[in-house]
């Protein structure tokens, strides 16, 4: 492992970032706008140092760091005004580790450096109109072309970052005549390729970070296939595990960070904590967040070891619940002012309902926790061994 001292990290960051303003609200999942160039400047400045991807192998621009070292380096960023890294998150946190696990050496050489430097942005093309929670039901078809390449046709939806992404990691069906989990393959799609049509979706918080993506006879060379043909579900599970284990987006506190989080300071400064009911709720939430932080550390250790597990689903569920409780608490403390569009927390208030849906619904995460952590009986899945073409028609009856 290549180690960077605290002084070395601060010298690097002092050259590219200004001091953090504790009173400035952070953006939530890109809501309310995003600045691609600020993130690119940061990633380009630290490219090759391993600061942005500390757990990646040294040969791909990382430090080969373990979870504890990655947390130390992340905490050192706390005093700086970090740009919003939401546009780059899929590449850095999900696609990069997936390529390390399933990509060929040529794919790793081709894409990882561009991801780490911010040169290329990725989106994740999984969900479809009839394949959201039941992701294995994807209907986007990939068929072989005459030259051995692939032709993709279908529709994706709720694809964040698609409007400005260079690449999309895309789950498609290559064999519709086998059970749904076995007939999928993962591809990297050039978002500028002919046949790719991206249509942004406007959300109630005013943001348009999600898009529909229509694929019409999109050519994809076989060298852009990630993993073996028919093994797309295996690759997808790796990516989803990294997504869920990264679900809590709060950075670990630095050694010189204030004891109280900004939301609690905001409540205290407003005088809202004089209300004993609000004060008790705030303290419960503060303790809840500390428990989530310990779960975050456990998930980070598994992620750094390349083994993200079902703990990530717990992190996703608890992170969403914490966010929604925090926004609700701040809104109730503000009263009628929280209904104004110029209230600084307005975007978070309108974003909060989506937190239990985006990135995998709470219901799906609770199934993962129940089955893979608690060992509870699995939900009946009558379509598991039925060809997708049959299951798609919905004409399945449970065997007796």
Beta strands, then each sheet from edge to edge (+ up, - down):
strand 1: 122-125
strand 2: 141-144
strand 3: 150-156
strand 4: 167-173
strand 5: 184-190
strand 6: 196-201
strand 7: 210-220
strand 8: 225-226
sheet 1: 1+ 4+ 5- 8+
sheet 2: 2+ 3- 7+ 6-
end
